[in-house]
Amino acid sequence: MEDNTAISFANVGARYDNAREVLSDVSFNISNGAFYFLSGASGAGKTTLLRLIYQLHKPCRGQIKLFGKVTNDMSRDDIAKLRHKMAIVFQEYSLLSHMSVFDNVALPLRVRGLPENQIKKLVSKTLEWVGLGKYANANPKSLSGGQQQRVSVARAIIIQPSILLADEPTGNLDDENASRLMELFIQMNKTFGTTIILATHSTKLMDTYKFPVIRVENHKLSFVGGKTSSAQKADDIKKIWKGPKPQNYFAELSKQFDDIENA
C-alpha cells in the first residue's frame, strides 16, 4: 500500500544550544495535499517547527520523515535533494535587492541547472500568474509590500514544490492582499496537490478560511478542526474576495508548465 504521508514526526524534541527544549515529544503525520494553519504565541515554536521540516534545524531527539524517508542522518547532498521538493515563504520576503524581480524568481531554477530558454518561459508565466508580469525588470525595493510578497510566492511556487511552508506570509499585508495571497495558496493546493503549512497570528484569517489548525503551546502541538477540502475553500473565496473576480490562474499555469517542460 502506498504511503500517503508527506511529513511525519515521532517523539521529536528541538532546542537551541543547551537551552530548554522549544518543542518536546512532538508526534504527528500530515498527508499529501493537506492544508494546515500553524498558530501559537510569539516564541512558542512555530518557526522552529517549520525549520525542522525544511531541514534548517536538526532535532535533539526523535525522528523526522519526509516523503517516507528518515532525515535524521541524511547527508548534505541528500538534504539538498529533499529540499528540491519543498519551498518556504517568509514574512520579510527575503528577496535579493541586487537582482531584478525576474532574477529573484529564476534563482531556484538556475540552482537546479535548467536551460535559460526554459527558465525565461517559466518565470514569465509565473509572474503573470501572480499579477506581476510587467514588473519583471523592476528592483524588488521599488514594489509595494504586497507585490514583494507575491514575488516571494512566485519564487517559491515556480519549482512546483510538494510541500510549501509559509512563515507569517500575510503579517505585513492588508486584508485585500492577504486574501489575494490566500487565493494563490489555495489554488496551488487544489491544482498541484501541494501540502501547505501556513503560520499565522491572524484569527481573522483562520476564522475566514477554517482550515484545520496546528496549535503550538507549552512546547507541545495540538490539532484543531477536521479536514476541509480546498475545493470548498476555493468556493468560499468568492464570498469574501474584494478585488476582481478570481480566476483559476494555477490550472492554466500548470498546463503551461507541462507544455514548456515537455517541449
CYANA upper distance limits for C-alpha pairs under 8 A (distance plus 0.5 A):
  3 ASP  CA     68 GLY  CA      7.70
  4 ASN  CA     31 SER  CA      6.10
  4 ASN  CA     32 ASN  CA      6.23
  5 THR  CA     29 ASN  CA      6.98
  5 THR  CA     30 ILE  CA      6.27
  5 THR  CA     31 SER  CA      4.78
  5 THR  CA     32 ASN  CA      6.15
  5 THR  CA     66 LEU  CA      8.45
  5 THR  CA     67 PHE  CA      6.93
  5 THR  CA     68 GLY  CA      7.33
  6 ALA  CA     29 ASN  CA      8.15
  6 ALA  CA     30 ILE  CA      6.33
  6 ALA  CA     31 SER  CA      5.74
  6 ALA  CA     32 ASN  CA      5.43
  6 ALA  CA     66 LEU  CA      6.18
  6 ALA  CA     67 PHE  CA      5.26
  6 ALA  CA     68 GLY  CA      7.55
  6 ALA  CA    163 ILE  CA      8.23
  6 ALA  CA    195 THR  CA      7.95
  7 ILE  CA     29 ASN  CA      6.27
  7 ILE  CA     30 ILE  CA      5.65
  7 ILE  CA     31 SER  CA      7.47
  7 ILE  CA     53 ILE  CA      8.12
  7 ILE  CA     64 ILE  CA      8.11
  7 ILE  CA     65 LYS  CA      6.44
  7 ILE  CA     66 LEU  CA      5.37
  7 ILE  CA     67 PHE  CA      6.98
  7 ILE  CA     68 GLY  CA      8.26
  8 SER  CA     27 SER  CA      7.86
  8 SER  CA     28 PHE  CA      6.26
  8 SER  CA     29 ASN  CA      4.95
  8 SER  CA     30 ILE  CA      6.93
  8 SER  CA     64 ILE  CA      6.27
  8 SER  CA     65 LYS  CA      5.46
  8 SER  CA     66 LEU  CA      6.96
  8 SER  CA     68 GLY  CA      8.39
  9 PHE  CA     26 VAL  CA      6.95
  9 PHE  CA     27 SER  CA      5.20
  9 PHE  CA     28 PHE  CA      5.76
  9 PHE  CA     29 ASN  CA      7.02
  9 PHE  CA     62 GLY  CA      8.05
  9 PHE  CA     63 GLN  CA      6.43
  9 PHE  CA     64 ILE  CA      5.22
  9 PHE  CA     65 LYS  CA      6.98
 10 ALA  CA     25 ASP  CA      8.01
 10 ALA  CA     26 VAL  CA      6.91
 10 ALA  CA     27 SER  CA      4.93
 10 ALA  CA     28 PHE  CA      7.27
 10 ALA  CA     62 GLY  CA      6.14
 10 ALA  CA     63 GLN  CA      5.64
 10 ALA  CA     64 ILE  CA      6.98
 11 ASN  CA     24 SER  CA      7.91
 11 ASN  CA     25 ASP  CA      4.64
 11 ASN  CA     26 VAL  CA      5.45
 11 ASN  CA     27 SER  CA      5.66
 11 ASN  CA     61 ARG  CA      7.84
 11 ASN  CA     62 GLY  CA      5.25
 11 ASN  CA     63 GLN  CA      7.27
 12 VAL  CA     23 LEU  CA      7.99
 12 VAL  CA     24 SER  CA      6.80
 12 VAL  CA     25 ASP  CA      5.51
 12 VAL  CA     26 VAL  CA      5.31
 12 VAL  CA     27 SER  CA      7.06
 12 VAL  CA     59 PRO  CA      6.81
 12 VAL  CA     60 CYS  CA      8.01
 12 VAL  CA     61 ARG  CA      6.01
 12 VAL  CA     62 GLY  CA      4.52
 12 VAL  CA     63 GLN  CA      6.48
 12 VAL  CA     64 ILE  CA      7.81
 13 GLY  CA     21 GLU  CA      7.01
 13 GLY  CA     22 VAL  CA      8.06
 13 GLY  CA     23 LEU  CA      5.76
 13 GLY  CA     24 SER  CA      4.90
 13 GLY  CA     25 ASP  CA      6.03
 13 GLY  CA     26 VAL  CA      7.07
 13 GLY  CA     59 PRO  CA      6.12
 13 GLY  CA     60 CYS  CA      6.07
 13 GLY  CA     61 ARG  CA      5.70
 13 GLY  CA     62 GLY  CA      6.80
 14 ALA  CA     21 GLU  CA      5.93
 14 ALA  CA     22 VAL  CA      6.21
 14 ALA  CA     23 LEU  CA      5.68
 14 ALA  CA     24 SER  CA      7.19
 14 ALA  CA     48 THR  CA      8.27
 14 ALA  CA     58 LYS  CA      7.82
 14 ALA  CA     59 PRO  CA      5.22
 14 ALA  CA     60 CYS  CA      5.73
 14 ALA  CA     61 ARG  CA      7.67
 15 ARG  CA     19 ALA  CA      6.76
 15 ARG  CA     20 ARG  CA      6.75
 15 ARG  CA     21 GLU  CA      4.86
 15 ARG  CA     22 VAL  CA      5.80
 15 ARG  CA     23 LEU  CA      7.61
 15 ARG  CA     59 PRO  CA      7.87
 15 ARG  CA     60 CYS  CA      7.09
 16 TYR  CA     20 ARG  CA      8.35
 16 TYR  CA     21 GLU  CA      8.00
 16 TYR  CA     22 VAL  CA      8.30
 21 GLU  CA    219 HIS  CA      7.82
 22 VAL  CA     44 ALA  CA      7.69
 22 VAL  CA     45 GLY  CA      6.40
 22 VAL  CA     48 THR  CA      8.20
 22 VAL  CA    219 HIS  CA      6.05
 23 LEU  CA     45 GLY  CA      7.00
 23 LEU  CA     49 LEU  CA      8.45
 23 LEU  CA    219 HIS  CA      4.84
 23 LEU  CA    220 LYS  CA      6.49
 24 SER  CA    219 HIS  CA      6.01
 24 SER  CA    220 LYS  CA      6.47
 25 ASP  CA     62 GLY  CA      8.19
 25 ASP  CA    220 LYS  CA      7.65
 26 VAL  CA    220 LYS  CA      6.84
 26 VAL  CA    221 LEU  CA      6.93
 30 ILE  CA     34 ALA  CA      7.33
 31 SER  CA    195 THR  CA      8.10
 32 ASN  CA    162 SER  CA      8.42
 32 ASN  CA    193 GLY  CA      7.67
 32 ASN  CA    194 THR  CA      7.65
 32 ASN  CA    195 THR  CA      6.06
 33 GLY  CA    189 ASN  CA      6.93
 33 GLY  CA    190 LYS  CA      8.43
 33 GLY  CA    193 GLY  CA      5.05
 33 GLY  CA    194 THR  CA      5.58
 33 GLY  CA    195 THR  CA      4.82
 33 GLY  CA    196 ILE  CA      7.90
 34 ALA  CA    189 ASN  CA      8.26
 34 ALA  CA    193 GLY  CA      8.43
 34 ALA  CA    194 THR  CA      7.95
 34 ALA  CA    195 THR  CA      5.42
 34 ALA  CA    196 ILE  CA      6.84
 34 ALA  CA    227 LYS  CA      8.49
 35 PHE  CA    189 ASN  CA      7.76
 35 PHE  CA    195 THR  CA      6.40
 35 PHE  CA    196 ILE  CA      5.24
 35 PHE  CA    197 ILE  CA      6.49
 35 PHE  CA    198 LEU  CA      8.43
 35 PHE  CA    211 PHE  CA      7.12
 35 PHE  CA    212 PRO  CA      7.88
 35 PHE  CA    230 SER  CA      8.29
 36 TYR  CA    196 ILE  CA      6.77
 36 TYR  CA    197 ILE  CA      5.38
 36 TYR  CA    198 LEU  CA      6.81
 36 TYR  CA    211 PHE  CA      6.35
 36 TYR  CA    212 PRO  CA      5.81
 36 TYR  CA    213 VAL  CA      5.98
 36 TYR  CA    214 ILE  CA      7.18
 37 PHE  CA    197 ILE  CA      6.24
 37 PHE  CA    198 LEU  CA      5.31
 37 PHE  CA    199 ALA  CA      6.21
 37 PHE  CA    200 THR  CA      7.37
 37 PHE  CA    206 MET  CA      7.69
 37 PHE  CA    211 PHE  CA      6.96
 37 PHE  CA    212 PRO  CA      6.84
 37 PHE  CA    213 VAL  CA      5.16
 37 PHE  CA    214 ILE  CA      6.59
 38 LEU  CA     46 LYS  CA      7.28
 38 LEU  CA    197 ILE  CA      6.97
 38 LEU  CA    198 LEU  CA      6.13
 38 LEU  CA    199 ALA  CA      4.70
 38 LEU  CA    200 THR  CA      6.64
 38 LEU  CA    213 VAL  CA      6.26
 38 LEU  CA    214 ILE  CA      5.27
 38 LEU  CA    215 ARG  CA      6.51
 38 LEU  CA    216 VAL  CA      8.07
 39 SER  CA     46 LYS  CA      7.58
 39 SER  CA    199 ALA  CA      6.44
 39 SER  CA    200 THR  CA      6.24
 39 SER  CA    201 HIS  CA      6.71
 39 SER  CA    213 VAL  CA      7.25
 39 SER  CA    214 ILE  CA      6.55
 39 SER  CA    215 ARG  CA      5.28
 39 SER  CA    216 VAL  CA      6.69
 40 GLY  CA     44 ALA  CA      6.42
 40 GLY  CA     45 GLY  CA      8.21
 40 GLY  CA     46 LYS  CA      7.23
 40 GLY  CA    201 HIS  CA      7.52
 40 GLY  CA    215 ARG  CA      6.11
 40 GLY  CA    216 VAL  CA      5.41
 40 GLY  CA    217 GLU  CA      6.72
 41 ALA  CA    201 HIS  CA      8.05
 41 ALA  CA    216 VAL  CA      8.19
 41 ALA  CA    217 GLU  CA      7.99
 44 ALA  CA    216 VAL  CA      6.54
 44 ALA  CA    217 GLU  CA      6.48
 44 ALA  CA    218 ASN  CA      7.62
 44 ALA  CA    219 HIS  CA      7.25
 45 GLY  CA     49 LEU  CA      6.69
 45 GLY  CA    216 VAL  CA      7.04
 45 GLY  CA    219 HIS  CA      7.60
 46 LYS  CA     50 LEU  CA      7.02
 46 LYS  CA    199 ALA  CA      7.33
 46 LYS  CA    216 VAL  CA      7.07
 47 THR  CA     51 ARG  CA      6.57
 47 THR  CA    167 ASP  CA      7.26
 47 THR  CA    199 ALA  CA      8.46
 48 THR  CA     52 LEU  CA      6.62
 48 THR  CA     57 HIS  CA      8.05
 49 LEU  CA     53 ILE  CA      6.86
 50 LEU  CA     54 TYR  CA      6.63
 50 LEU  CA    165 LEU  CA      7.15
 50 LEU  CA    167 ASP  CA      8.14
 51 ARG  CA     55 GLN  CA      6.38
 51 ARG  CA     56 LEU  CA      5.39
 51 ARG  CA     57 HIS  CA      5.99
 52 LEU  CA     56 LEU  CA      6.52
 52 LEU  CA     57 HIS  CA      5.52
 52 LEU  CA     58 LYS  CA      6.66
 52 LEU  CA     59 PRO  CA      7.48
 53 ILE  CA     64 ILE  CA      8.37
 53 ILE  CA     66 LEU  CA      8.30
 54 TYR  CA     83 ARG  CA      7.40
 54 TYR  CA     86 MET  CA      7.80
 54 TYR  CA     88 ILE  CA      8.34
 55 GLN  CA     79 ILE  CA      7.69
 55 GLN  CA     83 ARG  CA      8.49
 58 LYS  CA     72 ASN  CA      7.76
 59 PRO  CA     63 GLN  CA      8.24
 59 PRO  CA     72 ASN  CA      8.32
 63 GLN  CA     70 VAL  CA      7.47
 63 GLN  CA     71 THR  CA      8.11
 63 GLN  CA     72 ASN  CA      6.97
 64 ILE  CA     70 VAL  CA      6.33
 64 ILE  CA     71 THR  CA      6.33
 64 ILE  CA     72 ASN  CA      7.02
 65 LYS  CA     69 LYS  CA      5.50
 65 LYS  CA     70 VAL  CA      4.85
 65 LYS  CA     71 THR  CA      6.26
 66 LEU  CA     70 VAL  CA      7.18
 66 LEU  CA     71 THR  CA      7.48
 70 VAL  CA     74 MET  CA      8.14
 71 THR  CA     79 ILE  CA      8.04
 74 MET  CA     78 ASP  CA      6.36
 74 MET  CA     79 ILE  CA      6.75
 75 SER  CA     79 ILE  CA      6.74
 76 ARG  CA     80 ALA  CA      6.59
 77 ASP  CA     81 LYS  CA      6.79
 78 ASP  CA     82 LEU  CA      6.72
 79 ILE  CA     83 ARG  CA      6.67
 80 ALA  CA     84 HIS  CA      7.07
 81 LYS  CA     85 LYS  CA      8.00
 82 LEU  CA     86 MET  CA      7.71
 83 ARG  CA     87 ALA  CA      7.68
 84 HIS  CA    159 ILE  CA      8.20
 84 HIS  CA    161 PRO  CA      7.81
 85 LYS  CA    159 ILE  CA      8.30
 85 LYS  CA    160 GLN  CA      8.27
 85 LYS  CA    161 PRO  CA      5.32
 85 LYS  CA    162 SER  CA      5.86
 85 LYS  CA    163 ILE  CA      7.10
 86 MET  CA    161 PRO  CA      5.29
 86 MET  CA    162 SER  CA      6.36
 86 MET  CA    163 ILE  CA      5.24
 86 MET  CA    164 LEU  CA      6.30
 86 MET  CA    165 LEU  CA      8.29
 87 ALA  CA    156 ALA  CA      5.73
 87 ALA  CA    157 ILE  CA      7.70
 87 ALA  CA    159 ILE  CA      8.47
 87 ALA  CA    161 PRO  CA      6.47
 87 ALA  CA    163 ILE  CA      6.99
 87 ALA  CA    164 LEU  CA      5.45
 87 ALA  CA    165 LEU  CA      6.77
 88 ILE  CA    156 ALA  CA      6.81
 88 ILE  CA    164 LEU  CA      6.23
 88 ILE  CA    165 LEU  CA      5.12
 88 ILE  CA    166 ALA  CA      6.11
 88 ILE  CA    167 ASP  CA      8.11
 89 VAL  CA     93 TYR  CA      7.52
 89 VAL  CA    152 SER  CA      6.89
 89 VAL  CA    153 VAL  CA      6.88
 89 VAL  CA    156 ALA  CA      7.10
 89 VAL  CA    164 LEU  CA      8.23
 89 VAL  CA    165 LEU  CA      6.77
 89 VAL  CA    166 ALA  CA      5.08
 89 VAL  CA    167 ASP  CA      6.64
 89 VAL  CA    169 PRO  CA      7.03
 90 PHE  CA     94 SER  CA      7.23
 90 PHE  CA    152 SER  CA      8.33
 90 PHE  CA    166 ALA  CA      6.52
 90 PHE  CA    167 ASP  CA      5.45
 90 PHE  CA    168 GLU  CA      7.03
 90 PHE  CA    169 PRO  CA      6.18
 91 GLN  CA    149 GLN  CA      8.17
 91 GLN  CA    166 ALA  CA      8.42
 91 GLN  CA    167 ASP  CA      6.46
 91 GLN  CA    168 GLU  CA      5.53
 91 GLN  CA    169 PRO  CA      4.83
 91 GLN  CA    170 THR  CA      7.27
 91 GLN  CA    171 GLY  CA      6.79
 91 GLN  CA    172 ASN  CA      7.50
 92 GLU  CA    169 PRO  CA      8.35
 93 TYR  CA    148 GLN  CA      6.97
 93 TYR  CA    149 GLN  CA      6.07
 93 TYR  CA    152 SER  CA      6.07
 94 SER  CA    152 SER  CA      7.83
 95 LEU  CA    104 ASN  CA      7.12
 95 LEU  CA    140 PRO  CA      7.49
 95 LEU  CA    148 GLN  CA      8.30
 95 LEU  CA    152 SER  CA      7.31
 96 LEU  CA    104 ASN  CA      7.01
 96 LEU  CA    140 PRO  CA      8.13
 97 SER  CA    139 ASN  CA      7.02
 97 SER  CA    140 PRO  CA      6.50
 97 SER  CA    141 LYS  CA      6.94
 98 HIS  CA    139 ASN  CA      8.07
 99 MET  CA    103 ASP  CA      6.22
 99 MET  CA    104 ASN  CA      6.60
 99 MET  CA    139 ASN  CA      7.21
 99 MET  CA    140 PRO  CA      8.33
100 SER  CA    104 ASN  CA      6.70
100 SER  CA    136 ALA  CA      7.35
100 SER  CA    137 ASN  CA      5.89
100 SER  CA    138 ALA  CA      5.99
100 SER  CA    139 ASN  CA      5.33
100 SER  CA    140 PRO  CA      7.04
101 VAL  CA    105 VAL  CA      6.89
101 VAL  CA    135 TYR  CA      7.32
101 VAL  CA    136 ALA  CA      5.60
101 VAL  CA    137 ASN  CA      6.48
101 VAL  CA    138 ALA  CA      6.24
101 VAL  CA    139 ASN  CA      6.49
101 VAL  CA    140 PRO  CA      6.27
101 VAL  CA    151 VAL  CA      7.38
102 PHE  CA    106 ALA  CA      6.58
102 PHE  CA    123 VAL  CA      7.23
102 PHE  CA    124 SER  CA      8.35
102 PHE  CA    136 ALA  CA      5.18
102 PHE  CA    137 ASN  CA      6.66
103 ASP  CA    107 LEU  CA      6.45
104 ASN  CA    151 VAL  CA      8.32
104 ASN  CA    155 ARG  CA      7.27
105 VAL  CA    123 VAL  CA      6.96
105 VAL  CA    151 VAL  CA      7.36
105 VAL  CA    152 SER  CA      8.03
105 VAL  CA    154 ALA  CA      6.69
105 VAL  CA    155 ARG  CA      4.67
105 VAL  CA    156 ALA  CA      8.38
105 VAL  CA    158 ILE  CA      7.97
106 ALA  CA    110 ARG  CA      6.77
106 ALA  CA    119 ILE  CA      7.00
106 ALA  CA    120 LYS  CA      8.41
106 ALA  CA    123 VAL  CA      6.61
106 ALA  CA    155 ARG  CA      7.50
107 LEU  CA    111 VAL  CA      6.72
107 LEU  CA    155 ARG  CA      8.12
108 PRO  CA    112 ARG  CA      6.88
108 PRO  CA    155 ARG  CA      7.70
108 PRO  CA    159 ILE  CA      7.76
109 LEU  CA    113 GLY  CA      6.91
109 LEU  CA    114 LEU  CA      6.29
109 LEU  CA    119 ILE  CA      7.14
109 LEU  CA    158 ILE  CA      8.38
109 LEU  CA    159 ILE  CA      7.57
110 ARG  CA    114 LEU  CA      6.28
110 ARG  CA    115 PRO  CA      8.32
110 ARG  CA    116 GLU  CA      8.43
110 ARG  CA    119 ILE  CA      8.15
114 LEU  CA    118 GLN  CA      7.31
114 LEU  CA    119 ILE  CA      7.00
115 PRO  CA    119 ILE  CA      6.79
116 GLU  CA    120 LYS  CA      6.53
117 ASN  CA    121 LYS  CA      7.08
118 GLN  CA    122 LEU  CA      6.72
118 GLN  CA    260 ILE  CA      7.38
118 GLN  CA    261 GLU  CA      7.97
119 ILE  CA    123 VAL  CA      6.42
120 LYS  CA    124 SER  CA      6.54
121 LYS  CA    125 LYS  CA      6.71
121 LYS  CA    260 ILE  CA      7.80
122 LEU  CA    126 THR  CA      6.59
122 LEU  CA    158 ILE  CA      7.82
122 LEU  CA    257 PHE  CA      7.22
122 LEU  CA    260 ILE  CA      7.95
123 VAL  CA    127 LEU  CA      6.56
123 VAL  CA    158 ILE  CA      7.80
124 SER  CA    128 GLU  CA      6.76
124 SER  CA    133 GLY  CA      7.05
124 SER  CA    136 ALA  CA      8.26
125 LYS  CA    129 TRP  CA      6.72
125 LYS  CA    133 GLY  CA      8.32
125 LYS  CA    253 LEU  CA      7.30
125 LYS  CA    256 GLN  CA      8.25
126 THR  CA    130 VAL  CA      6.99
126 THR  CA    154 ALA  CA      6.62
126 THR  CA    158 ILE  CA      7.12
126 THR  CA    253 LEU  CA      7.64
127 LEU  CA    131 GLY  CA      6.67
127 LEU  CA    132 LEU  CA      5.50
127 LEU  CA    133 GLY  CA      5.26
127 LEU  CA    136 ALA  CA      7.85
127 LEU  CA    151 VAL  CA      8.06
127 LEU  CA    154 ALA  CA      7.05
128 GLU  CA    132 LEU  CA      6.09
128 GLU  CA    133 GLY  CA      4.89
129 TRP  CA    133 GLY  CA      8.37
129 TRP  CA    249 TYR  CA      6.17
129 TRP  CA    250 PHE  CA      7.62
129 TRP  CA    253 LEU  CA      7.47
130 VAL  CA    150 ARG  CA      6.68
130 VAL  CA    151 VAL  CA      8.19
130 VAL  CA    154 ALA  CA      7.28
130 VAL  CA    184 LEU  CA      8.20
132 LEU  CA    136 ALA  CA      7.56
132 LEU  CA    147 GLN  CA      8.03
132 LEU  CA    150 ARG  CA      8.49
132 LEU  CA    151 VAL  CA      8.29
138 ALA  CA    142 SER  CA      7.44
138 ALA  CA    143 LEU  CA      8.44
139 ASN  CA    143 LEU  CA      7.93
140 PRO  CA    148 GLN  CA      6.76
141 LYS  CA    148 GLN  CA      8.44
143 LEU  CA    147 GLN  CA      6.25
143 LEU  CA    148 GLN  CA      6.47
144 SER  CA    148 GLN  CA      6.64
145 GLY  CA    149 GLN  CA      6.70
145 GLY  CA    172 ASN  CA      7.62
145 GLY  CA    173 LEU  CA      7.38
146 GLY  CA    150 ARG  CA      6.86
146 GLY  CA    172 ASN  CA      8.47
146 GLY  CA    173 LEU  CA      6.51
146 GLY  CA    177 ASN  CA      6.40
147 GLN  CA    151 VAL  CA      6.86
148 GLN  CA    152 SER  CA      6.82
149 GLN  CA    153 VAL  CA      6.74
149 GLN  CA    169 PRO  CA      7.80
150 ARG  CA    154 ALA  CA      6.55
150 ARG  CA    181 LEU  CA      7.77
151 VAL  CA    155 ARG  CA      6.72
152 SER  CA    156 ALA  CA      6.83
153 VAL  CA    157 ILE  CA      6.58
154 ALA  CA    158 ILE  CA      6.39
155 ARG  CA    159 ILE  CA      8.29
156 ALA  CA    160 GLN  CA      8.34
156 ALA  CA    161 PRO  CA      8.18
156 ALA  CA    164 LEU  CA      8.26
157 ILE  CA    161 PRO  CA      6.87
160 GLN  CA    192 PHE  CA      7.93
160 GLN  CA    194 THR  CA      8.48
161 PRO  CA    194 THR  CA      7.13
162 SER  CA    193 GLY  CA      7.86
162 SER  CA    194 THR  CA      5.36
162 SER  CA    195 THR  CA      6.58
163 ILE  CA    194 THR  CA      6.09
163 ILE  CA    195 THR  CA      5.17
163 ILE  CA    196 ILE  CA      6.41
164 LEU  CA    194 THR  CA      7.27
164 LEU  CA    195 THR  CA      6.63
164 LEU  CA    196 ILE  CA      5.35
164 LEU  CA    197 ILE  CA      7.06
165 LEU  CA    196 ILE  CA      6.43
165 LEU  CA    197 ILE  CA      5.60
165 LEU  CA    198 LEU  CA      6.55
166 ALA  CA    196 ILE  CA      8.18
166 ALA  CA    197 ILE  CA      6.77
166 ALA  CA    198 LEU  CA      5.12
166 ALA  CA    199 ALA  CA      6.53
167 ASP  CA    198 LEU  CA      6.68
167 ASP  CA    199 ALA  CA      5.43
167 ASP  CA    200 THR  CA      7.63
168 GLU  CA    198 LEU  CA      7.48
168 GLU  CA    199 ALA  CA      5.58
168 GLU  CA    200 THR  CA      5.34
168 GLU  CA    201 HIS  CA      7.85
169 PRO  CA    198 LEU  CA      8.22
169 PRO  CA    199 ALA  CA      8.17
169 PRO  CA    200 THR  CA      8.11
170 THR  CA    174 ASP  CA      8.39
170 THR  CA    177 ASN  CA      8.34
170 THR  CA    178 ALA  CA      5.76
170 THR  CA    181 LEU  CA      7.97
170 THR  CA    200 THR  CA      8.02
171 GLY  CA    200 THR  CA      7.79
171 GLY  CA    201 HIS  CA      8.19
171 GLY  CA    202 SER  CA      8.38
173 LEU  CA    177 ASN  CA      6.26
173 LEU  CA    178 ALA  CA      6.14
174 ASP  CA    178 ALA  CA      6.50
175 ASP  CA    179 SER  CA      6.56
176 GLU  CA    180 ARG  CA      6.74
176 GLU  CA    241 TRP  CA      8.20
176 GLU  CA    242 LYS  CA      6.84
176 GLU  CA    243 GLY  CA      7.77
177 ASN  CA    181 LEU  CA      6.59
178 ALA  CA    182 MET  CA      6.68
179 SER  CA    183 GLU  CA      6.69
179 SER  CA    241 TRP  CA      7.27
180 ARG  CA    184 LEU  CA      6.97
180 ARG  CA    241 TRP  CA      8.27
181 LEU  CA    185 PHE  CA      6.89
182 MET  CA    186 ILE  CA      6.57
183 GLU  CA    187 GLN  CA      6.60
183 GLU  CA    234 ALA  CA      7.80
183 GLU  CA    237 ILE  CA      7.58
184 LEU  CA    188 MET  CA      6.66
184 LEU  CA    250 PHE  CA      8.34
185 PHE  CA    189 ASN  CA      6.69
185 PHE  CA    196 ILE  CA      8.41
186 ILE  CA    190 LYS  CA      6.52
186 ILE  CA    230 SER  CA      6.76
186 ILE  CA    233 LYS  CA      7.77
186 ILE  CA    234 ALA  CA      7.12
187 GLN  CA    191 THR  CA      6.29
187 GLN  CA    230 SER  CA      8.42
187 GLN  CA    234 ALA  CA      7.73
187 GLN  CA    248 ASN  CA      7.32
187 GLN  CA    249 TYR  CA      8.27
187 GLN  CA    250 PHE  CA      6.48
187 GLN  CA    251 ALA  CA      8.38
188 MET  CA    192 PHE  CA      6.08
188 MET  CA    193 GLY  CA      7.50
188 MET  CA    194 THR  CA      6.82
188 MET  CA    250 PHE  CA      6.85
189 ASN  CA    193 GLY  CA      5.28
189 ASN  CA    194 THR  CA      5.07
189 ASN  CA    195 THR  CA      7.00
189 ASN  CA    196 ILE  CA      7.46
189 ASN  CA    230 SER  CA      7.34
190 LYS  CA    194 THR  CA      7.96
190 LYS  CA    230 SER  CA      6.09
190 LYS  CA    231 ALA  CA      7.06
191 THR  CA    250 PHE  CA      7.02
191 THR  CA    251 ALA  CA      6.52
191 THR  CA    254 SER  CA      8.14
192 PHE  CA    254 SER  CA      8.15
202 SER  CA    206 MET  CA      7.06
203 THR  CA    207 ASP  CA      6.39
204 LYS  CA    208 THR  CA      6.47
205 LEU  CA    209 TYR  CA      6.75
206 MET  CA    210 LYS  CA      5.83
206 MET  CA    211 PHE  CA      7.34
209 TYR  CA    233 LYS  CA      6.99
209 TYR  CA    236 ASP  CA      8.08
210 LYS  CA    228 THR  CA      8.18
211 PHE  CA    225 GLY  CA      7.78
211 PHE  CA    226 GLY  CA      8.38
211 PHE  CA    227 LYS  CA      7.71
211 PHE  CA    228 THR  CA      6.53
212 PRO  CA    223 PHE  CA      7.70
212 PRO  CA    224 VAL  CA      6.21
212 PRO  CA    225 GLY  CA      5.00
212 PRO  CA    226 GLY  CA      6.17
212 PRO  CA    227 LYS  CA      6.81
212 PRO  CA    228 THR  CA      7.75
213 VAL  CA    223 PHE  CA      6.27
213 VAL  CA    224 VAL  CA      5.54
213 VAL  CA    225 GLY  CA      6.88
214 ILE  CA    221 LEU  CA      7.06
214 ILE  CA    222 SER  CA      6.26
214 ILE  CA    223 PHE  CA      5.19
214 ILE  CA    224 VAL  CA      6.88
215 ARG  CA    221 LEU  CA      6.06
215 ARG  CA    222 SER  CA      5.70
215 ARG  CA    223 PHE  CA      6.73
215 ARG  CA    224 VAL  CA      7.87
216 VAL  CA    220 LYS  CA      6.22
216 VAL  CA    221 LEU  CA      5.25
216 VAL  CA    222 SER  CA      7.21
217 GLU  CA    221 LEU  CA      6.98
228 THR  CA    232 GLN  CA      7.68
228 THR  CA    233 LYS  CA      8.15
229 SER  CA    233 LYS  CA      7.06
230 SER  CA    234 ALA  CA      6.55
231 ALA  CA    235 ASP  CA      6.91
232 GLN  CA    236 ASP  CA      6.75
233 LYS  CA    237 ILE  CA      6.86
234 ALA  CA    238 LYS  CA      7.76
235 ASP  CA    239 LYS  CA      8.08
236 ASP  CA    240 ILE  CA      7.58
237 ILE  CA    241 TRP  CA      6.09
238 LYS  CA    245 LYS  CA      7.98
238 LYS  CA    246 PRO  CA      7.76
241 TRP  CA    245 LYS  CA      7.87
241 TRP  CA    246 PRO  CA      8.08
248 ASN  CA    252 GLU  CA      7.57
249 TYR  CA    253 LEU  CA      6.52
250 PHE  CA    254 SER  CA      6.24
251 ALA  CA    255 LYS  CA      6.97
252 GLU  CA    256 GLN  CA      6.73
253 LEU  CA    257 PHE  CA      6.54
254 SER  CA    258 ASP  CA      6.87
255 LYS  CA    259 ASP  CA      6.72
256 GLN  CA    260 ILE  CA      6.57
257 PHE  CA    261 GLU  CA      6.54
258 ASP  CA    262 ASN  CA      6.49
259 ASP  CA    263 ALA  CA      6.58
